[in-house]
Amino acid sequence: MNSARYTFPAVLLHWLMAGLVLYMLWLGVTMVDLPKGPDRTAAYGLHKSFGLLLLGLFFVRFGWRLRHAPPPLSGTGWERKVAHATHHALYLFLLLTPLAGYLASSFSTYPLKFFGLDVIKLGWPDEGIQGGFKLIHLYSAWIGMLLVGLHFAGAIKNALRRDGSLQRMLPCRCVQKLNTCTDVEQ
């Protein structure tokens, strides 16, 4: 059983981004069916704002990860390879999806705002370029849903196996309630 824990900032960024990603996936799927009007406009504005926030958090998280190696993965050789590949694919999803969304918005005629503040757009109105980035954004989000499901299934498998992997990423209070809080690094 591996008891080495992720650092507190890594745990915080993981759960903050996990919650935002799940919300964004839900919002992205539901907002497209809203009729045109203020509710749809508000949903799209919120989706873009949280997308920009996730893009910024990605760079913070990636920077932290470069300087702080994660604890070793548990499991057999093939399980570690699958987990390693899934983590890399999740990082690509966390970068590519909001970046493609930002670029799609940069080539639209609509203003781009971050919670009401104007954001610089790197493009100009061009439906063709915008459409390409929208497709990348869409397909990346659907692949991301599959990756999130795979990651969740792996976490459940490890929890059922009681190998300590899940506890390494839980906030310490949750781990203490499970009586497995060891080697807490904060």
Disulfide bonds with the S-S distance in Angstrom:
none
